[in-house]
Amino acid sequence: LYFSMTVILPEGPLKQRQEEENQARAKADAEAKAKAEAEAKAKAKAEAEAKAKAEAEAKAKAEREALFARAGVVPAPTYTPE
């Protein structure tokens, strides 16, 4: 034996429930969008910092090689951390 029952909500509570669900969904969407934007901004900042660091290292290397070339030492010696 199978028995099923449905409850039909009156217009007022149904509309209120739908509005609450829509507000909750909108809030969750806004939070997800804000989180995604923050992550994208952090990623862009990290990439910009890495690019600036690489450019600074390349510029320093070029200046160092030019300095050694002026001194007559070609190619410039390579420094090792050891």
N, C-alpha and C positions, 0 to 999 in steps of 0.2 A: 504494500500500500504506500503510495506516495502522496504527500500532501504539501502543497506550496501556497504561500501566502505573501501577498505584497501589500505594502503600506503606501498609500497615496498621501503625500504631504499637502497640506493646504497651500495656497498661493504664497502667502506671506513667509512662512518658514522656508519653503523651497527656494524662493528668490533670495532670501538672506543667506542660505547655505551656499547657493551658487555664487553669490557675491564674495563670500568669505573664501571659497575655493579659488575664485579668480584672483582675489587679492593675494592669497598665499602663493599662487602660481606666478603672478607678476613679481612678487618680492623675490622668489627663488630665481627667476630669470634675471632680475636686476643684479642680484648678488653674484650669479654665475658670470654675467657680463662684466661686472666690476672686477672680479677675480681674473678673468681672462685678459682684460685690459692691463691690470697691474702686472701680470706675468709677462705680457708682451712688452710693456714698458721696461721691466727689469731686464728682459732678454736683450732689448735694443741697447740699453745702457751698458750691459756687459760686453756686447759686441763692439760698441763704440770705444769702450775703454781698451779692449784687446787690440782694436785697429790702431788707436793712438799709441799704445805701447809698442806695437810692431813698427809703426812709422818712426817713432823715436829711436828704437834700436837700429833700424836701417839707416837713419840719418847719422847716428853716432858712429856706426861702422864705416859709412862713406867718408865722414870727416877724418876718422882714424886712418883709413887707407890713404886719403889724400895727404895727410900729415906725414905718413911714412914714405909716400912717393916723393914728396918734397925733400925729404931727408935722404933719398936715394935707396931706400930699402923697399924693394918690390919683389915678391908680394909681401904684404904686411904679415908679421908673425901672428900666429893664432894662440890666444891665451887659453889655457885649460884651468879648470877650477882646482886642480891638484897641486 
